[in-house]
């Protein structure tokens, strides 16, 4: 219900909801990279540190973000829920690859 409340609140107020959760997936090996690339094309890839991570979201409730993260974990992918994204992430579009 929190997810729906956040979505409707943002729509009605026409202002972005500051509390947005993101699920970050970080492939740990080449097989996981292939799983993310082929099976989860909706994720947005970001450069981070020495590699990359994939972002799913935003979500308006932590509970719903946790459910999404658990789904990725069920695929043996490392994933975390965060309230904000790092300030210096660069999106990698499919044209760049």
N, C-alpha and C positions, 0 to 999 in steps of 0.2 A: 504494500500500500504506500510506503514511503516513496517508492520510485514514481508512482503515478502522481502523488501529491506534488513532488518536485517538478515534474514535467508540466502539470497543469498550472502551477504557480508561476513558472517561467513564461508560459504561454499567455496567461491572463495579464501579468504585469508588463509584458514585453521587455523585461530586463533579464539579463543572464543571471542564473542562480549561481552564487559564488561557491556553494558547497557542491562540488562535482567530484565524484570518485572515478579513478581510472584503474583498470586492471592491466598490469604490465607483465608480459610474457617474455622470458629470456631463454631462448634455445641454448642448450648446453653442449650440443654436438651437431654434426652435419645431418644426421637422421632427423633430429628435431627441427632443424632449419627447414628441411624438406616438408615435414608435416605442417609446419606453420605456413610455408609458402603455398603448398598445394591444397591443403584442407581448410585453411583459415584466411582466405584472401581479404576478408573484411578488416583485418588488423592493419594498423598503420605502423610502418617501420620507422624507427628513430635511431640515429647515431648516438651512442653513449660510450664514454670512456674508450676502451679498446675494441669495441664491437658495436653491437646493435641490440635493440629491444623492440618489441612490438606492443602497441597500445590498443586496448579495447575500451571503448567508452566514449563519452563520459556517461556516468550513471549518477542518479540523484540520491540514492541511498546506499549506505555501506552494506546493508544486508543483501541487497540485490547484487552488488559488486562482488561480495563474498561468494554468492551462488555461481556467478560467472567464473570466478577464479577457481572454484572447486571443479567446475567442468573442465577447465584447462588442465588442472592437476590430475584429473581422471585419465587424461591422455599422456600422463607422465611428463608434463611440461612444468617447468619452474614458473610460478606466477605469484605476484603480490598485488595487494590492493593499496593504492595511495590516494590521498586527498588532492594532491597537486602533482603536476609533472615537473621535472627539473626545468629550470628557466632557460637552459642553454641546450635544448634538444633541437636537432635539425631533422625534419621529416625527409625521408628518402622516397621519392615518388617512383613509380614503376618506369618512367621515362629515363630516370637517372641510372638505372641498373643495366 
